[in-house]
Amino acid sequence: MPMKLQFLGAAQNVTGSRHLLHVNGAKILVDCGLYQERQFRERNWLPFIVDPKTIDAVFLTHAHLDHCGLLPKLVREGFRGRIYCTAATAEIARIILLDSAKIQEEDARYKAKRHKKEGRKGRFPEQPLYTTADVEACFPHFSPVRYKQIVKLGEGIEVSFHDAGHVLGSSIIKVRATESGNRRTILFSGDIGRPDRPIVHDPELIAEADYILVESTYGDRVHQGSEDTGRAIAEVVNSTRETGGNIIVPSFALERAQELLYYINELLLSKAIEPLKVFLDSPMAARITKVFQKHRELFDEEMTDHVESNESPFKFPGLNIVGTSDESKALNHMKGTKMIIAGSGMCTGGRVKHHLANNISNAHNTIMFVGYQAFGTLGRRIVEGEKEVRILGQKYRVKARVARINGFSAHADKEELLTWLQGLQKPPRKVFVVHGEAESATQFGEYLRQETGWQVAVPEYQDEIVLD
């Protein structure tokens, strides 16, 4: 049977990352992510295209939900192999998956109650996609590995992990396989980080690969510089303070929340902003921050210096970690300008929805977006300027200022992706552009062809490609 790839997710869209490699009779799944775009969410409920019982192993690039969020369903439906990832990824995935299950259980109960009251049926089943028990069943399958450690899988298959510089513990996955005398190297980029970003190391350059699956989340644009990012945050903080309003920041709990705290700490140390009450209203982000503190070996030099100088961004004056839902609700009655950082990053669930409901219709407030907003999400609709949005079943006028800090992304832009790819010592046989909206993926594919002359393809959902 020839070596082949199946593109089972994140093909001409951003979320739901799933790529299946068939080699030497083995089936290797790289990532098993949740679809988060509204128009694709029903795919989460569909049976897996390949029977989970027949998959030999899962290799996880990192712990973002769009890369790991469907693992509980995979295990529930029969997967019995190992889930390989770095130790930090395993610890963070545990937190994120438990939170996901809890939110789904709560949302299912809320939807059932609301639909009964409204006398209608919703688009999706009034039950969770998976439960806390399903998540707990995943944990025995996790098998932590170190960067550059070789995992041998079956006959002639070696897999290694390399620092992707995206989030703590994130990985580029390299598969080296020999079949019928032919040796091939297949590289899965996962999400590639940006150089010179806070906290984590730069992405590792890979010397050789025959086939590459490369992300393209920001494959159609160039980011503003990190120096501009700090200045942009300071402008939002200072201008909102003048109006006496609040700053609501929808944020991913992994990396984005910690990086935002890093910038706030830097602005306070440089006195670019006055002391500010900052509330990290995300139990998940708080737990993930503890994982960061545990894995100091993954910090870059600048972050290490901060920690050793007692200037940790996780302990600055004015920072408050919000625990219970009652503490979260109390923020609504607190006077004075404050920044509330809450999940989810695309406003698809979590406590941020409640803070949006309480703040979005007040012109003195600012909604500050520091992350990518996928098409079809509430965050995307707000960013694109909709005058009225539906939150928790009710409509709200958007009167608050909407600020977008584009340079905050943990994803490489098109030039940074090109630089990473050009670390190869010789051209690959082919590059597959994935994990980007159709327009972004197509534009990056064309840009890559023009700049390198390489063979490039932009696969569609469920495409199968033979690797010769």
Secondary structure, DSSP 8 states (H G I E B T S, - for coil): ---EEEEEESSSSSS--EEEEEETTEEEEE------SGGGGGGGGS--SS-GGG--EEE-----HHHHTTHHHHHHTT--SEEEEEHHHHHHHHHHHHHHHHHHHHHHHHHHHHHHHHT---SS-SS-SS-HHHHHTTGGGEEEE-TT-EEE-STTEEEEEEE-SSSTT-EEEEEEEEETTEEEEEEE--S---TT-SSB---------SEEEEE-TBTT-----HHHHHHHHHHHHHHHHHHT--EEEE--TTTHHHHHHHHHHHHHHTTSS---EEEE--HHHHHHHHHHHH-GGGB-HHHHHHHHTT--TTS-TTEEE--SHHHHHHGGG--S-EEEEES-TTSSSSTHHHHHHHHTT-TT-EEEE-S---TTSHHHHHHTT-SEEEETTEEEE--SEEEE-GGG-SS-BHHHHHHHHTTSSS--SEEEEESS-HHHHHHHHHHHHHHH---EE---TT-EEE--
